[in-house]
Amino acid sequence: MEHPEDECRVGVEHPEKHEDEEAVARHEEFKKSVEAKIALRKNNLNPERPDTGFLRTLDSSIKRNTAVIKKLKQINEEQREGLMEELRSVNLSKFVSEAVTAICDAKLRAADIQAAVLICSLLHQRYKDFSPSLVQGLVKIFFPGKAAEDVDVDRNARAMKKRSTLKLLLELYFVGVVDDTGIFVNIVKDLTSVEHLKDRDATQTNLSLLASFARQGRYLLGLPLAGQDILEELFKALNVTTDQKRFFRKAFQTYYDASVELLQSEHAVRLFPLLNWKTLNLERKSLRQMEHENEKILSAKGELNEENASTYEKLRKAYDQLYRGISGFSAPCLQEIVVSLLVQSSTVIYRSPDSKPIS
């Protein structure tokens, strides 16, 4: 005979046990993904490329190759397997440059990066001249030339393109398709140039790109891997010198300091960073002064004129953008660079005196 207590226990699921099981499952999935990258890196570093005789047995028609190249402009995880099968069945020897252009033009989502890595690895293992051309094309996205930068195009689209390209380059570096760390030295050197601080949009974009780089490429900065020992095997073979790690850290620190100085000068704001970098107190003197003046006008006239309202909105928007950029930039990297703390699993939160937390 069952006791009432036993009946209550039947079907009861302990939240802690469920959470533990999920954590174990996530760890196993992560471990498998890293092991797959290690295996892919070995294949990419020592590719067994087919000879010309084998390639001649594949379809080399212009019609078929053109159709496949067109699909490379739309790489996504959903169609990855089908596209890879098609790539294995054609001879792209005479169309490598077209394939590279298509991949460089592809609008990749974050979810599509790994699909692009596998496709690029396949092409790298098959065509010797693919990787050098691909790297040149991807890096060009960060250095399009002054004429291209001056064109009044969608800056958000350009920023998103740089972000996805940087993610792709780093992942290709981790799996051995890209082997030159100097590529990232040049990119970071450009992103952290103080000349960009003259352009508000460029500053915001660069802060976002650098924060993304710090999260994904923390090994290049010499930051601890937060207990993810499995990553050591993947990263230990990377050709990153001590001088390069030192360069990345110094570049990040210098650009962060310059950004804070810009925030101070433009908005009369002082930053008081504590040693542990867990809080960042902001005094928005100029904004508060303008708010106070606007309150007086509202009390006297009942409304703000269009000029005053527009000026305040622009100042507020500019301040918020730079504040978010600096907060996001500092959280994943500078906290550890300055204080040498182990990375916390949760994002460090910074709070201004009268604002909501920004994570």
Number of C-alpha atoms within 10 A of each C-alpha: 4 6 8 8 8 9 10 9 10 8 7 8 9 8 9 9 10 11 11 11 12 12 12 12 12 12 13 12 12 15 16 13 12 16 16 12 21 20 13 20 21 12 18 20 15 11 16 10 14 11 10 10 8 10 17 12 11 14 17 18 11 12 9 15 22 16 11 18 21 15 18 24 18 18 22 22 16 11 13 19 14 9 20 17 10 16 21 15 16 18 22 26 16 11 15 20 16 16 25 25 17 18 24 22 16 20 18 24 14 13 11 19 21 17 21 23 21 18 20 22 22 20 23 23 20 22 17 14 13 21 21 13 15 23 19 13 17 20 19 12 16 20 13 10 10 8 7 10 13 8 9 7 10 8 14 11 11 14 19 16 20 19 22 19 21 23 21 21 20 20 20 25 20 20 25 23 28 20 17 14 16 12 17 20 17 13 15 19 16 16 23 23 15 15 11 16 18 10 10 13 16 16 24 21 22 25 25 20 22 27 22 20 22 23 15 15 18 17 18 24 23 17 22 15 14 12 10 11 11 14 18 12 12 17 15 10 12 17 14 18 11 11 9 18 18 13 17 21 20 14 19 25 18 14 23 21 13 16 22 16 15 16 19 16 11 12 17 14 20 17 14 12 12 10 10 12 18 14 15 17 17 19 18 18 13 15 18 11 11 15 13 12 13 18 15 14 15 13 11 10 10 10 13 16 12 8 8 13 12 12 11 15 12 11 15 15 11 17 18 12 16 21 20 17 22 22 22 22 25 23 21 24 24 20 19 20 18 13 11 13 14 14 18 10 7 8 12 19 15 23 16 16 12 10 9 9 11 14 13
